[in-house]
Amino acid sequence: MDATPDKVYDAARYHREGRGRIYDSVLDLVGDTPIVRLPRLMAALKPKGEVVAKLEFFNPIASVKDRIGVAMVEYLEAKGVLKPGGTIVEPTSGNTGIALAFVAAAKGYKIILVMPESMSLERRKMLLLLGAKLELTPPEKGMAGAVARAKEIVEATPGAVIPQQFDNAANPLIHRVSTAEEIWRDTDGRVDAVVSGVGTGGTITGVGQVLKARKPSVKMIAVEPTTSAVLSGGQPGPHKIQGIGAGFVPSILDRGIIDEVVQVTNDDSFVMARRIAREEGIPVGISSGAALTAAFDVASRDDMEGKLIVTIIPSFAERYISTALFEGL
């Protein structure tokens, strides 16, 4: 075959319509993330429904939390609570902290982030690079320990404010006005189910409220760690699926829109995260592996025959290099 580059590659594939302008700030690039098919996993696992992935690591700082970072800070500004020269303090499992840190850097705020010592080294280094100050809490106290310490810091710091990702109404709101609308638009309304891990609960709440109002048959499926299955009525406990399973039920979580809760083990999360990297070329984080495990389990059922299942992929693999996800590689 006479295969010259111009014959092999369709140039039109790469000449998409541009964004049309130079943006004023990196903050303007948040959202509008793509949904992709998973042909090799679909062929190997042969589920009855089709699992597709919404790649939230296409946000500028590579996670779904970029959305709430911008939304929460701008909400506090609009309320007059966060003023120029102020300090943002937040208990965070990592990615929310990185999102808030990049927003703080772009807007000129100081930021102090509180997280369990179990969070990955990559997250800590990224936070320091963005100019954040870190406070680490005992891992056995989970996010509840980080929340308590953050409140102490705010009381002792003039001009400080906690965005409170677990309680801030701007968290689910941004998913109502952006994430949900993107899913509806990009699937032409054909979405039948959404699978999402639950950390703060903002993503599944905002997406579910919009999609169920528009199409009541849409199923919202929450994912939590097997060893910290609080949504299923279990006890909080340690686990290795960073970003979900906070150990308590966040106040912003609308449990009324959740149709089902699926528990996933640490090992299954790691296996699936590695598998999608090797079989689809999509390196994802640990909670993404958990969400995909749940999605393919759900898609294998008879009631999902011919259904379209959108899986939220919260973050990129590079943020977890020092974790068990990369062990043995």
C-alpha positions in Angstrom: 0.0 0.0 0.0 1.3 3.4 -0.9 0.6 5.1 2.4 1.8 8.6 2.6 1.0 10.6 5.7 -1.6 12.8 3.9 -3.4 9.6 2.9 -3.4 8.0 6.3 -4.5 11.0 8.4 -7.6 12.9 7.7 -6.6 16.5 8.4 -10.2 17.5 8.9 -10.1 15.4 12.1 -7.7 17.9 13.7 -9.1 21.1 12.2 -12.0 21.5 14.5 -13.7 24.8 14.9 -11.5 26.8 17.3 -12.6 28.5 20.5 -12.7 31.7 18.6 -10.9 34.0 21.0 -8.0 34.5 23.4 -9.3 33.9 26.9 -8.8 36.4 29.7 -8.0 33.8 32.3 -7.3 30.1 32.7 -10.5 30.1 34.9 -12.5 30.6 31.7 -11.4 27.2 30.4 -13.2 25.2 33.1 -15.9 22.8 31.8 -17.1 21.5 28.4 -15.3 18.2 28.9 -15.7 15.4 26.3 -17.5 12.1 26.5 -15.8 9.2 24.8 -16.7 5.6 23.9 -14.7 2.7 25.2 -14.6 0.3 22.2 -12.0 -2.1 23.5 -13.4 -2.5 27.0 -16.9 -2.9 25.5 -15.7 -5.6 23.2 -13.8 -7.4 26.0 -16.5 -7.2 28.7 -19.6 -7.4 26.5 -22.0 -5.5 28.7 -25.7 -5.3 27.7 -25.6 -1.5 27.9 -23.0 0.9 26.5 -20.6 2.5 29.0 -19.1 5.8 27.9 -16.8 8.1 29.9 -17.0 11.8 30.6 -13.3 12.8 31.0 -13.2 15.5 33.6 -9.4 15.6 33.6 -9.8 17.8 30.4 -10.4 20.7 32.9 -7.4 23.0 33.1 -6.0 21.5 36.4 -7.1 18.0 35.5 -10.1 17.1 37.6 -13.8 17.6 38.1 -13.1 19.7 41.1 -12.0 22.6 38.9 -15.6 23.3 38.4 -16.4 23.8 42.0 -13.2 25.6 42.7 -14.2 28.5 40.5 -17.9 28.3 41.5 -17.4 28.4 45.2 -14.8 31.2 45.2 -16.9 33.4 43.0 -20.0 32.7 45.1 -18.1 33.8 48.2 -16.9 36.9 46.4 -20.5 37.7 45.3 -21.7 37.4 48.8 -19.0 39.8 50.0 -17.6 37.2 52.4 -14.3 36.8 50.5 -12.5 40.1 50.1 -9.3 41.2 48.3 -6.3 40.0 50.3 -8.4 37.4 52.1 -7.5 33.8 52.9 -9.2 30.7 51.7 -9.1 27.7 54.1 -10.5 24.3 53.1 -10.5 20.7 54.3 -9.9 18.7 51.2 -9.2 15.2 49.9 -6.8 16.7 47.4 -8.3 17.6 44.1 -10.6 20.2 45.5 -7.6 21.8 47.2 -5.7 21.9 43.9 -8.7 23.5 42.2 -9.0 26.1 44.9 -5.3 26.7 44.9 -5.3 27.4 41.1 -8.3 29.7 41.5 -6.6 31.5 44.5 -3.4 31.9 42.5 -5.3 33.3 39.5 -7.3 35.7 41.7 -4.5 36.7 44.2 -5.8 35.1 47.4 -3.8 33.3 50.1 -4.9 29.7 50.7 -4.4 27.1 53.5 -5.5 23.6 52.8 -6.1 20.8 55.4 -6.0 17.2 54.4 -5.4 13.7 55.8 -1.7 12.5 55.7 -2.9 9.6 53.5 -3.3 11.9 50.4 -0.8 11.3 47.6 2.5 13.1 47.4 1.7 14.3 43.9 -1.3 16.3 45.3 0.8 17.8 48.0 3.6 18.9 45.6 1.1 20.4 43.2 -0.5 22.4 46.0 2.8 23.8 47.1 3.7 24.7 43.5 0.5 26.7 43.3 1.5 28.6 46.5 -0.8 26.9 49.0 0.1 26.3 52.7 -0.6 22.7 53.8 -1.8 21.3 57.2 -1.9 17.5 57.4 -4.2 15.6 59.8 -4.1 12.0 61.1 -5.3 9.6 58.4 -7.4 7.6 60.8 -9.6 10.7 61.5 -10.5 10.9 57.8 -12.1 14.0 56.3 -14.0 14.7 59.6 -10.6 15.4 61.2 -9.6 17.7 58.4 -12.9 19.6 58.7 -12.4 20.1 62.4 -8.9 21.4 62.0 -9.9 23.8 59.2 -12.5 25.4 61.4 -9.9 26.0 64.1 -7.6 27.7 61.5 -10.4 30.0 60.3 -11.2 31.1 63.9 -7.5 32.1 64.4 -7.0 33.8 61.0 -8.5 37.2 60.3 -10.1 37.6 56.9 -10.2 33.8 56.4 -13.2 31.9 55.0 -14.0 28.3 54.4 -15.7 27.6 51.0 -17.1 24.4 52.7 -17.2 22.1 49.7 -19.4 19.6 51.7 -22.0 22.3 52.4 -21.6 25.0 49.8 -24.7 25.4 47.5 -22.4 26.5 44.6 -21.0 23.0 44.5 -24.1 21.2 43.1 -25.2 24.4 41.4 -22.2 24.4 39.0 -23.0 20.8 38.1 -26.6 21.7 37.4 -25.6 24.5 35.0 -22.6 22.9 33.4 -22.0 19.2 33.8 -25.6 18.1 33.5 -26.2 20.3 30.5 -23.1 19.0 28.8 -24.2 15.4 29.3 -27.6 16.1 27.9 -26.2 18.0 24.9 -23.5 15.5 24.1 -25.7 12.5 24.3 -28.6 14.2 22.5 -30.7 13.4 25.5 -30.1 9.7 25.1 -28.5 9.3 28.5 -30.2 6.5 30.5 -27.9 6.3 33.5 -25.1 8.3 35.2 -22.5 6.6 37.4 -20.6 8.8 39.8 -18.4 8.3 42.8 -19.6 10.3 45.9 -17.1 12.5 47.7 -18.9 15.8 48.5 -22.0 14.6 46.5 -22.0 17.7 44.4 -21.6 16.1 41.0 -24.3 13.4 41.4 -26.6 15.9 43.0 -26.4 18.6 40.4 -26.4 16.2 37.5 -29.2 14.1 38.8 -31.5 17.0 39.7 -31.3 18.3 36.1 -31.4 15.1 34.2 -34.2 13.5 36.3 -36.4 16.7 35.9 -35.8 16.4 32.1 -36.0 12.7 31.8 -37.4 10.9 34.9 -36.3 7.5 33.7 -32.6 8.4 34.0 -31.0 6.3 36.8 -28.4 8.0 39.1 -26.0 5.4 40.5 -23.7 6.4 43.3 -20.4 4.7 44.0 -18.7 4.3 47.4 -15.9 2.2 48.9 -16.8 -1.2 50.3 -15.0 -0.5 53.5 -16.6 2.9 54.1 -20.2 2.3 52.8 -22.0 5.0 54.7 -24.5 5.7 52.0 -25.5 2.0 52.2 -26.0 2.3 56.0 -22.5 1.0 56.9 -19.8 2.4 59.1 -17.0 4.7 58.0 -13.6 3.2 57.6 -10.2 3.5 55.9 -9.9 2.8 52.2 -7.6 3.6 49.3 -10.0 5.2 46.8 -8.9 8.8 47.1 -11.6 11.4 46.5 -14.7 9.4 47.4 -16.0 7.8 50.6 -15.6 10.8 53.0 -16.9 8.7 55.9 -20.1 10.8 56.4 -23.1 11.9 54.4 -22.5 15.5 53.1 -25.3 18.0 53.6 -25.4 19.0 50.0 -26.0 15.4 48.8 -29.5 15.0 47.5 -30.2 11.4 48.4 -33.6 11.6 46.8 -32.1 11.5 43.3 -30.0 8.4 43.9 -31.5 5.3 42.5 -28.8 2.9 43.6 -25.5 2.7 45.5 -22.8 0.4 44.3 -19.9 -0.6 46.6 -16.5 -1.1 45.0 -13.3 -2.6 46.6 -9.9 -1.0 46.5 -8.5 -3.8 44.4 -11.2 -3.7 41.8 -10.7 0.1 41.5 -7.0 -0.3 40.9 -7.5 -3.1 38.4 -10.0 -1.2 36.3 -8.0 2.0 36.4 -5.0 0.1 35.0 -7.1 -1.7 32.5 -8.6 1.4 30.9 -5.1 2.9 30.6 -3.7 -0.2 28.8 -6.7 -1.0 26.7 -8.1 2.4 25.8 -5.1 4.7 26.3 -6.9 6.7 29.0 -4.9 7.0 32.3 -7.3 7.7 35.1 -7.3 8.0 38.9 -8.4 5.5 41.5 -11.9 6.8 41.9 -12.4 6.7 38.2 -11.5 3.0 38.3 -14.2 2.6 41.0 -16.8 4.4 38.9 -15.9 2.3 35.8 -16.1 -0.9 37.8 -19.6 0.0 39.0 -20.6 1.1 35.5 -19.7 -2.1 33.8 -21.3 -4.1 36.6 -24.5 -2.2 36.2 -24.3 -2.3 32.3 -24.1 -6.2 32.5 -27.7 -6.4 33.9 -30.7 -7.3 31.8 -32.5 -4.1 32.7 -29.6 -2.1 31.0 -30.0 -3.8 27.6 -29.4 -1.1 25.0 -29.0 1.7 27.5 -26.4 4.5 27.5 -24.5 4.8 30.7 -22.4 7.9 31.3 -19.6 7.4 33.8 -18.0 10.4 35.4 -14.1 10.2 35.3 -13.0 12.7 37.9 -9.2 12.8 37.5 -6.0 11.8 35.7 -3.6 9.0 36.7 -0.5 11.2 37.2 -1.9 12.6 40.4 -1.6 9.1 42.0 2.0 8.0 41.0 3.0 7.5 44.7 -0.1 5.4 45.5 -0.8 1.7 45.2 -2.2 2.4 41.7 1.3 2.4 40.4 2.8 -0.4 42.5 4.6 -3.1 40.7 4.8 -1.2 37.4 
